[in-house]
């Protein structure tokens, strides 16, 4: 501050010195401000998301990864790349629990996601973070039959005939195989006159006809199509549609009724995304799965869509059937405990078939 009582020459000198002293401060502040603006204008650093999923989703996700990466870069400037891991759903869940770093899991059944939750990697309530209990896609179970259907396999009951050789994945390692089991169980219990005792007997006879139980849905398809094993393959509807698209299978498949409408959930792995700083991108990716472009890719790759827009795109592309869901049997925690825990109904039936 310059005192007004100071003589004029001295006052002018003080004002000059004060102005000179202020110049470096102003310049320094400007440089700092410009640096902050430049930093704010720079796009975030590139990031790679690891998505762990089950075998039959690979074709769809390869396309969806590219769509999301382009959309995200346009919106934010950030480059996103993906690392996909595929295999039997149960095996994939165990791999994540054992240390496979997944930003997102997209598994064949909620039971596998719940196992990761119990391991402390996903926070409870993940089903409520996204629409449709966090399931962007559905499917069902179908039967592939040989050209001309020489064994005349036209219903669930035909799978239990002693002259039929079945190929089906192993429910101990494959989420799709667990859906197969639920479909077989419900085919009996959800039909007039059905009972649990009849369901046990029926499923025992069905799996007696399976000489091998491949580890996942993709391997089961390879056994049937490429190794020419079996009279009938029990598998995802998605697998049948993809096999036809690839030219691997030209025959019709059978969609029996009643049948299970499966639900395949997606979840962010909280512990991983918080450690890696990838939560924002991972959550955006899971939301993207419900958009029209992603739902279209799912439909084109044989998945039944979950959204209204997706269902409009899929109209007429999937056969109708009388559907039951996993909730018919109390949900996955109850089903896992009753059927697939050590020593439970699946183990009992399997021992009786060998």
N, C-alpha and C positions, 0 to 999 in steps of 0.2 A: 504494500500500500504506500502511496506517495502523499506526504503531508502537504496540504495547500499553503501552509505558512512557510514552506521552504522557498528560498529564492529561486526565481525563474530558471536561471542557467542550471542550477543543481537539480531542480525538479525535472527539467528536460532530460538530463543525464540519467536520473533514476528511472524515468519512464522508458528510456531506450534500453537500459539494462534489464528491466523487468520484461519487456517485450522479447528480448533475446533469450532470456531464461525460459520464457513460455514456449518458444518455437520448438525446441527438442521434445518437450512433452507432447505437444500437439502432433508432431510428426510421428513420434513413437506410438501414440494412440491410434493414429491413422494406419500405420503398418500393422499393428495388432488387429485392428478391425478388418483390414483387408485380408489378413491371414485367416481370420475366423470365417469370413464370408467364403473364401476359396475352399476352406476345409469343409464347410457346410454344403458347398456345391458339388464336392466330389462324391461319386457313388460309393455305397458301402463296398467293402472288400468282397471278392468272389467267395462263394461258399459251396461246399459239397454236402448234400443230404444223403444219408444212407437209409434206404427204404427196404425193410425186411418183410417178405411176403411169401405166399405159398405158390406152388409150382405153376398153376394154370393162369396166373395173372400176368406173366412176363410180357406177352405180346401187347396187352393193353397198356401196361405201365411204360413200356418202351416208347409208345406214342404219347402218352399223357405227360411224361417227363419233358418231352420236347415242347409240347404245348404250354405247359406251365412256365418253363424257362423263358420262352419268348414273351409270354404275357407279363411275367414278373420283371423282366429286363425293361420292357416298355414302360411299366408303371413306376419302377424305382431306380432303374439304371444298374441294378445289381445283377451280376452273372451267377446263375445257379447251375451246378451240374449235379448229377445223380449217380449213386452207386446202388444197384439193385442186388438183392440176395434172395434166391428162390429155392424152395424145397418143400418137403412135407411140413404142414403147419405146426404139428406138435414138435417136430425136431427143430424148426425155426424158433419157436418160443423158448425151447430149452437152450438154444444157442445164445439168444439174447440174455437170458437169465445168467448164463455162464460167462458173459462178457462180450458178446458180439455187439458193437456199438451201433444201435439203430436210433435214428432221429424219429422215424415213423415206423410203426408196425401195421401191416394190413394182412390179417390172418384169416384163416378159413372159418373160424368160429370164435365166439366170444370167450369160450372156456380157455383158449390159449392166451388171449389178451388178459384175462383175469389171473392166469398163472403168473404173468409178468407183473401185474399189479401186486399180487401177494408177495412177490420177491422185492417189493419196495421201489421198483423202477418207474411205475406209473401211478399217479395219485388216484384215489377213489373218485368216482363220479365222471370218469372219462366218457361214459355212454351219453351223458347229458350235454356234452360240449358241442355236439353236432346233430343235425337232424336224423330222424329215423333210428334212434338209439345208436348213432355213430356208424350206421351201415349204409354206405353209398350204393351197394349192389346186392342183388339176390341171384339165386340159381335154384336148380333142383337136381334130382337124381334120375338118370336115364339108363336104358339098356341098349348097348350096341349088339347087333346080331349079325351073323354071317350072311353072305349074299343069298337071297332067296329065302332066308330064315328057315333052313332045313330042319331045325329042331322044333319049329313051331312055338317059339317063345313069345307069347302074347299077353302075359299077365304076371303079376308077382308070383303067383302060385307055381308057375312053370319053372322058376329058378330053383325050386326045391326038388324037382324030379331027378331021380338017380342017373338018368342018361345025359344030364346036362353038365358040362364042364365050365365052371365059372372063373373069371378073372376079376379080382377086386383088391383094392389096396388094404393095408394093415391098419386097423383102428388104433393100434398102439402108437403109430408114428405119423399117421395122416389124418388131417382134419376132414378132408373129403370122405375118407373111409368112415369116420364117425357119423357123418351125415348119411352115408349109405346105411349104416346100422339103424339110425333113427328112422330113416325111410322104411326099412324093412319092418321095424317094430310097429310103426304107425300104420303100415299097410294092413296089419292084422288087428291091432287094438282099436283103430279108427274105422273099422268095417263092421257091419252088423254081425253080432254074435262073436266078435273078437274078444280075446282075453289075454292076459299076460302069459298064462301057461301055454296057450296056443302060439303066442309070439315066440316064446323060447324054443318050442319044438320046431317051428317053421325056420327060424334063423339057424338053428343047429343043422338042419337038413340043407339049407342053402350053403353054409360055409363048409360042410362036408364035401361039396362039389368044387371047392377051391383048392387046387393042388399047391399053389404058391400065393403069398400075399405080398405083393410089391410094396415098397416103402412109401410111395406117394402116388397121387393121381396120374402124373405124367409118366412115371415108370409103368404103371398099370396099363396105360394106353399103349406104350411101346411093346409090352408083352403081347397084347392082343393084336395090334396092327402090324408091327415089324417082325415079331417072332412067331406070329400066326398061332398063338396058344389060345385055347378055350373056344367055347361055342358062344359065349356071351360075356360082355364086359359091363360091369356096373360102375358108373362114373358120373362126374359132373356133366350136366347138359352143356356147359361151356366147352368141355373137351370134345364133345361130339361136333359142335359147331365149328370149332377151330380145325379139327381133323378134316372136315369137309372143305373148309376154305383152303387148306393146304393141299388138297387133292389126295390126302392119305386115306380118306374113307368116303365112299360114294353111296353107301347103302343107307336106307332109313334107320332111324333109331326109335326105340319105344319109350314113350312117356306114360308110365302107368299111373293109375288113379285109384285111391287117394295117394297123395305124395307130399313130401315135405317141401316147403318154401324155405330155402336156406337164407341166412343173412350173414354177410361177411363184413365185420367191422374194421374201422381204422382208428388208430390212436397215436398221439404224440407221446414219446417216451420222455417223461418229464425230467428224470434225473440226467439223461444224456443231453437234452437240448439246453437245460440250464447250465450245465458244465461247459458246453461248447459255444453257447451264445447263439444258438440256431433256432430258438423258439419262434421268433416272428415269422421266419420263412417256413418252418415246419408246419405251423398252424395255418398259414396261408395255403400251403399245399393241400392239407386235408380239406379245407373249405373248397378249394378248386375242384375237388372230385365230385362236387354236387352241381357244378356249372353245366350248362348245355353242351359245350364242346367235350368235356370229359365224359359226360353221360353218353354222348353219341359214340365215343370210342369204346366204352364198355359194351354198349349194345352191339356194335359192329364186331366185337370180339366174343360174343356169346353170353354176356351177362344180362340178367334182367335188371332194369334200372330201378332206382328208388324214388326219383323225383317225378313230379307231374309232367314236366317237360320231357324227361327221359321216357316216361311211359307213352307219351304221345308219339315220340320217335319210334318206339318199339311196337306200336299197334300192328297186330297181325303177324308179327315175326316169331312169336313163341306160342306153342300150343297151350290151351287152357287145361286145368285139372282141378279136382277137389283138393284143396290145400289144407295142411295143418302146419304148425310151426313148432319151434323148440319150446315155446311157452305152453303148448298143449301138455307137455310133460314136466312142467315146473321150472323151465329155464335151465341154462347150462350148469350152474352149480349143482342142482339136484340131479341132472342127467349124468354128469361126470361121476358124482358119488355113487349113483345107483348102478351105472353100467360099466364105467371105465376105470374106476379105482382098482388098485391091486386086489385081486381075489373077488371082484364084483362080477356082474352077470356076463360081461364079455369074456373074461378069463374062464369062467365056468363053461360057457358055450364052446370056447376054443379048445379047451382040454377035451371036451366030449367029441370034438370032430377029428382028433388026431389019435 
